[in-house]
Each structure stands twice: as C-alpha cells, then as structure tokens.
Amino acid sequence: MSNMDMPNMKMGEVMEIAHPFFTHMGMPEGLGTLNLRLAGLVIRDKGKTDEDFAFHLETGLTKFVGLHIRNDRFLDEPRTELTFQFIGIKSGDGMSGLSPYIELELPTKSGYGKRIYTLVGFSTSLSGKRVSFNQAVEYEPEVNKVEGSIAFVLKLGKIFFPVFEVSGERAYKVDRIFNVLGGLKVRINNNILLGLAVQAPVTKNKEFSSETIFQTDIGW
C-alpha cells in the first residue's frame, strides 16, 4: 500500500510501501493519483522460452471508487480487464479495509469473439509503515471459476521491498492451479521503483514451468 492510497495523501509524495507484482491492491488509489506497473516477462514451458509483457494501471475515480486496467500477458491473453473497485470498509488512516469490485473482461484481439465477461469479487488490505498485506478473490459465473491472489510486501530500510505472492484458480471439473512468486523491488526515486521476481507453479496442473518478471512501477 502506498501513501497515495490515504485520503490525506498529496500528489508527489513518496510511495511508502511498494505495490505487489500482480496482486490487486486491497483499497483503491487516492483520488487524482495513478500507479502504473509495466512488466517484461520471460516464460519457460516444456523447454521453450517465450517473451510477453504486462501492464496494470490503477487510479482513483472518486473518494470511494477506484479503476484498474490490466492485462498480465498482453501478447497471449485476448482479453483486458477493466475493474471498478468500491470502498466498503476503511480504517481511519485509509490504509486498510475491504473493497468489493466488478470486473469486465474486454476482448482486445480479433478472432476471439466480442462477448464481454463479467466477474465479481472483493479485495482486502491490512497495511502499516513496514508491511503490507493485500488480497483479491473473484468469481467468473460463465465458466464457474474462482481465482485469486494474496501478497505480502515488506519495507527494509528506505529503498528495498521484498515481495511474496501466491495466486491460483479453480474451475469446475478442472484441477486447481497455484503459483508462488518471490521478488524484490528497489526504489529509484520518489516516483519510480524497479523490480525482479520469479514465479513458479506448485501444482501438477500448470500454465508454465517458470516465469521471470522485470517490472517498473511509476506513481504520480
């Protein structure tokens, strides 16, 4: 969770704790602030290596509504997520709480139809000055699938942020998938962080053998 998520946050102030690599923030960004995560991906699967990239833009539309625009594998994934996140419960400092959300999966590649899929979910955050916990879980009724992730981010000193994430999904009559991620983000200046992480599956059913993530966080 960054200071940008606090209701009294002023534009231009430093991000206190880094965002995770992939997990949704549990609370919306502050009104008028933005965070953009750009990532290059190196994906290993069955002895082959592919490259892709990801993006995740977060901003506050109002004091109570946030917006996420996201695609975790733009070259491979034909749909981009558009999520509206609503503050349901919020702590006094604005850094912890619960937010229900509605996600629309919009087709962004030709040949995959024009249907828009709708998901519903909720996210939570429990954050302080040195540690941040964020969680998101959502349900997709069209395919009867549940997916979600949790993330822990620590602050070591002024510039180092170890990150640990677990993500997974379970669809009807399909074996579950779980991935674990470990990484580190380093602050370059008040508005930019660089990160490196490795993600790997821990279940027999898997989408890849390993994934290396190079990420840049930009906040303003």
C-alpha positions, 0 to 999 in steps of 0.5 A: 500500500502506498501513501497515495492510497490515504485520503490525506495523501498529496500528489508527489509524495513518496510511495511508502510501501511498494505495490505487489507484482500482480496482486490487486491492491486491497483499497483503491488509489487516492483520488487524482493519483495513478500507479502504473506497473509495466512488466517484461516477462520471460516464460519457460514451458516444456523447454521453450522460452517465450517473451510477453509483457504486462501492464496494470494501471490503477487510479482513483475515480472518486473518494470511494471508487477506484479503476484498474486496467490490466492485462498480465500477458498482453501478447497471449491473453485476448482479453483486458480487464477493466475493474471498478473497485468500491470502498466498503470498509476503511480504517481511519488512516485509509490504509486498510479495509475491504473493497468489493469490485466488478470486473469486465473482461474486454476482448482486445484481439480479433478472432476471439469473439466480442462477448464481454465477461463479467466477474465479481469479487472483493479485495482486502488490505491490512497495511502499516509503515513496514508491511503490507498485506493485500488480497483479491478473490473473484468469481467468473459465473460463465465458466464457474471459476474462482481465482485469486491472489494474496501478497505480502510486501515488506519495507527494509530500510528506505529503498528495498521491498521484498515481495511474496505472492501466491495466486491460483484458480479453480474451475469446475471439473478442472484441477486447481492451479497455484503459483508462488512468486518471490521478488524484490523491488528497489526504489529509484526515486520518489516516483519510480521503483524497479523490480525482479521476481520469479514465479513458479507453479506448485501444482501438477496442473500448470500454465508454465514451468517458470516465469521471470518478471522485470517490472517498473512501477511509476506513481504520480 
